[in-house]
Amino acid sequence: MLIGIELEDKIRDYIVKSTFEDVKNITNETLIFEEGVLDSMGLLFLIEFLNEEFNVTTNDDELVVENFKSINNIVAFLKAKL
């Protein structure tokens, strides 16, 4: 199983590659939707990435801001699912 730092790195790499955002602008606390890094379509692609990369299925009731608002939140969500 991946540890937190590896999860953070994989998620950050995905966000940077999919948005062409400067890696220096994406911290673990960056509010990726509030700051416009990802939009609703970006969320769908992020969920698909999590499914493919970590074999994690996101249920409808888990599609809440708290699970996806930052890299830290996404990592916590993944750890709970794994």
C-alpha positions in Angstrom: 0.0 0.0 0.0 1.2 3.5 -0.8 2.0 5.8 2.0 0.7 9.4 2.3 3.6 11.1 0.6 3.4 8.8 -2.5 -0.4 9.3 -2.7 0.1 13.1 -2.5 2.8 13.0 -5.2 0.7 10.9 -7.6 -2.4 13.1 -7.1 -0.3 16.3 -7.5 1.3 14.9 -10.7 -2.1 14.1 -12.1 -3.5 17.6 -11.4 -0.4 19.3 -12.8 -0.4 17.2 -16.0 -4.1 17.5 -16.5 -4.3 21.2 -15.9 -0.9 22.4 -17.1 -0.7 24.3 -13.8 2.7 25.2 -12.4 3.7 22.5 -9.8 4.8 25.4 -7.5 1.2 26.6 -7.4 -0.2 23.3 -6.2 0.4 22.6 -2.5 -1.4 19.9 -0.4 -3.7 22.7 0.9 -4.5 24.3 -2.4 -8.3 24.6 -2.7 -8.3 23.1 -6.2 -11.9 23.9 -7.0 -12.2 27.2 -5.2 -9.1 28.4 -7.0 -10.2 27.2 -10.4 -7.6 24.6 -10.8 -10.2 22.0 -11.6 -13.9 22.4 -12.5 -16.8 19.9 -12.5 -15.5 18.1 -15.6 -12.1 18.0 -13.9 -13.7 16.3 -10.9 -15.1 13.6 -13.1 -11.7 13.0 -14.7 -10.1 13.0 -11.2 -12.6 10.4 -10.0 -11.8 8.3 -13.1 -8.0 8.6 -12.3 -8.5 7.5 -8.7 -10.5 4.5 -10.0 -7.8 3.5 -12.5 -4.8 4.3 -10.4 -5.9 3.1 -7.0 -8.9 0.9 -7.9 -11.2 3.1 -5.8 -14.9 3.5 -6.6 -16.5 6.7 -5.6 -20.1 6.4 -4.5 -22.6 9.2 -5.2 -22.9 10.0 -1.5 -19.1 10.5 -1.4 -19.2 13.3 -4.0 -19.0 16.0 -1.5 -16.6 19.0 -1.4 -14.9 17.8 1.8 -13.5 14.7 0.0 -12.0 16.6 -3.0 -11.2 20.2 -2.0 -7.5 19.7 -1.7 -4.8 17.1 -2.1 -4.8 16.5 1.7 -8.6 15.8 1.5 -8.2 13.5 -1.4 -5.5 11.5 0.4 -7.7 11.2 3.5 -10.6 10.0 1.3 -8.3 7.5 -0.4 -6.9 6.2 2.9 -10.4 5.7 4.2 -11.3 3.8 1.0 -8.2 1.7 0.9 
